[in-house]
Amino acid sequence: MKHSFRAIAPTIIKATKTLKQNLLKVFASVQYASLALLLMLSLLFVPNANAQNATMSPRQVVEYALTLEKLEADFYRRANSAVQNEAVFGLPDTAKAVLTAYGQDEAQHVTDLSSVLRSIGGNPDAVMIPTNPNYKAILGRDPFASPTDLLQAAQYIEDLGVAAYKGQVPNLQAAGDAGKTVLAGALGIHSVEARHAAGIRELRQSLLNVNVRPWIKDPTEVIYNENRGDNPIPFSSEAFDGYATSDEVLALVSPILTEVQASTTEPIPPTEPSTPSAPVRGLW
């Protein structure tokens, strides 16, 4: 046995060295792949800081987000009122429940962001939207007159909200510790807005037979710039969603934030929406 072992020992040693070298190559490949993946993810979720036309403090980011949330909450309040008053008719109960639930979410976002703003020295009451925003600016017509226009306008708003939150990541990261709490809250709202966008898209597809998916399959489906030529991430692909800078968002929202004469003598008052009859969030 000793003679046999001595005879094959050089072969075993050589095989061991070869195995070790191969393992080192594998580990190196895994390490480089991991680094590449981390780099890819960082580029995916954090837009290029140079793409932001303005640097915003955490307080300014919250004021900016609160403006958008107040507008979204107002939009859903008017949408639900139009459905209840039968100005928009033909929506099934499931769709009505979705609009109710999403309106509740947006109202809660306003409440929570208002608390955050107060905690960092801001005044949420100073963040105002018009009594009667110009929602006709979204489609060029009244979005509260038909299910088709209502859901299309809602999709544009929700898609833009998702992109707007993602666009503020560099500003909050640059703020260091001062931006951490706001960043955590913004990411929490961002995922909810993404579910809203997917839900509205699903309703348009299933109820109205519109050629959309719960995700963005074509850059022309959104009103902001989905393609980014200065970024290696292929945002034009269905596998990646883009972002929108504050300048881009405000340019799109500014026409809506214009006071128009109300169609009625009284503005639509805030109402407590009825509780959804089904767990609508479980659908998407």
Backbone hydrogen bonds, N-H to C=O, Kabsch-Sander energy under -0.5 kcal/mol:
donor,donor_aa,acceptor,acceptor_aa,energy
5,F,1,M,-2.8
6,R,2,K,-2.6
7,A,3,H,-1.8
8,I,4,S,-1.7
9,A,5,F,-1.7
12,I,8,I,-2.2
13,I,9,A,-2.9
14,K,10,P,-2.5
15,A,11,T,-2.5
16,T,12,I,-2.5
17,K,13,I,-2.5
18,T,14,K,-2.2
19,L,15,A,-2.6
20,K,16,T,-2.7
21,Q,17,K,-2.6
22,N,18,T,-2.4
23,L,19,L,-2.6
24,L,20,K,-2.4
25,K,21,Q,-2.0
26,V,22,N,-2.2
27,F,23,L,-3.1
28,A,24,L,-2.4
29,S,25,K,-2.3
30,V,26,V,-2.8
31,Q,27,F,-2.6
32,Y,28,A,-2.7
33,A,29,S,-2.6
34,S,30,V,-2.7
35,L,31,Q,-2.5
36,A,32,Y,-2.4
37,L,33,A,-2.5
38,L,34,S,-2.7
39,L,35,L,-2.4
40,M,36,A,-2.4
41,L,37,L,-2.7
42,S,38,L,-2.3
43,L,39,L,-2.0
44,L,40,M,-1.9
45,F,41,L,-2.5
46,V,42,S,-1.5
51,A,48,N,-2.0
52,Q,48,N,-0.5
52,Q,49,A,-1.2
53,N,51,A,-0.5
56,M,54,A,-0.5
61,V,57,S,-2.5
62,V,58,P,-2.3
63,E,59,R,-2.3
64,Y,60,Q,-2.4
65,A,61,V,-2.8
66,L,62,V,-2.9
67,T,63,E,-1.8
68,L,64,Y,-1.7
69,E,65,A,-2.5
70,K,66,L,-2.6
71,L,67,T,-1.8
72,E,68,L,-2.4
73,A,69,E,-2.9
74,D,70,K,-2.1
75,F,71,L,-2.3
76,Y,72,E,-2.4
77,R,73,A,-2.0
78,R,74,D,-2.3
79,A,75,F,-2.5
80,N,76,Y,-2.9
81,S,77,R,-1.8
82,A,78,R,-2.5
83,V,79,A,-2.0
84,Q,80,N,-2.5
85,N,81,S,-2.4
86,E,83,V,-1.0
87,A,82,A,-2.1
88,V,82,A,-1.8
89,F,87,A,-0.5
96,K,92,P,-2.0
97,A,93,D,-2.6
98,V,94,T,-1.9
99,L,95,A,-2.3
100,T,96,K,-2.2
101,A,97,A,-2.6
102,Y,98,V,-2.8
103,G,99,L,-2.0
104,Q,100,T,-2.0
105,D,101,A,-2.1
106,E,102,Y,-2.4
107,A,103,G,-2.2
108,Q,104,Q,-2.1
109,H,105,D,-2.3
110,V,106,E,-2.0
111,T,107,A,-1.9
112,D,108,Q,-2.7
113,L,109,H,-2.8
114,S,110,V,-2.0
115,S,111,T,-1.7
116,V,112,D,-2.2
117,L,113,L,-2.6
118,R,114,S,-2.1
119,S,115,S,-1.9
120,I,116,V,-1.0
120,I,117,L,-0.7
121,G,118,R,-1.6
122,G,117,L,-3.2
126,A,123,N,-1.5
127,V,124,P,-1.1
128,M,126,A,-1.0
134,N,256,I,-2.4
135,Y,133,P,-1.7
137,A,134,N,-1.7
138,I,135,Y,-1.6
139,L,135,Y,-0.6
139,L,141,R,-0.5
140,G,136,K,-2.6
145,A,142,D,-0.9
150,L,146,S,-2.5
151,L,147,P,-2.4
152,Q,148,T,-1.7
153,A,149,D,-2.6
154,A,150,L,-2.2
155,Q,151,L,-2.1
156,Y,152,Q,-2.2
157,I,153,A,-2.4
158,E,154,A,-2.7
159,D,155,Q,-2.8
160,L,156,Y,-2.1
161,G,157,I,-2.3
162,V,158,E,-2.2
163,A,159,D,-2.0
164,A,160,L,-2.4
165,Y,161,G,-2.0
166,K,162,V,-1.8
167,G,163,A,-1.7
168,Q,164,A,-0.5
168,Q,165,Y,-1.3
169,V,166,K,-1.4
172,L,168,Q,-1.9
173,Q,169,V,-2.5
174,A,170,P,-2.5
175,A,171,N,-0.9
176,G,173,Q,-1.5
178,A,175,A,-1.2
179,G,176,G,-1.4
180,K,176,G,-0.5
180,K,177,D,-1.0
181,T,177,D,-0.6
183,L,179,G,-2.7
184,A,180,K,-2.5
185,G,181,T,-2.1
186,A,182,V,-2.8
187,L,183,L,-2.5
188,G,184,A,-1.7
189,I,185,G,-2.1
190,H,186,A,-2.6
191,S,187,L,-1.7
192,V,188,G,-1.0
193,E,189,I,-2.7
194,A,190,H,-2.0
195,R,191,S,-1.7
196,H,192,V,-2.4
197,A,193,E,-2.6
198,A,194,A,-2.2
199,G,195,R,-2.6
200,I,196,H,-2.8
201,R,197,A,-2.2
202,E,198,A,-2.2
203,L,199,G,-2.0
204,R,200,I,-2.2
205,Q,201,R,-2.2
206,S,202,E,-3.0
207,L,203,L,-2.7
208,L,203,L,-0.8
208,L,204,R,-0.8
209,N,205,Q,-0.7
210,V,204,R,-2.2
212,V,210,V,-2.3
213,R,215,W,-0.7
217,K,215,W,-0.8
221,E,218,D,-2.4
222,V,219,P,-1.2
226,E,224,Y,-1.0
231,N,228,R,-1.4
235,F,233,I,-2.0
237,S,234,P,-2.3
240,F,237,S,-1.4
244,A,163,A,-2.0
249,V,245,T,-2.5
250,L,246,S,-2.8
251,A,247,D,-1.8
252,L,248,E,-1.5
253,V,249,V,-2.5
254,S,250,L,-2.5
256,I,253,V,-1.1
257,L,253,V,-1.8
258,T,255,P,-0.7
260,V,132,N,-2.0
280,V,278,A,-2.4
282,G,279,P,-1.8
283,L,280,V,-2.0
284,W,281,R,-0.9
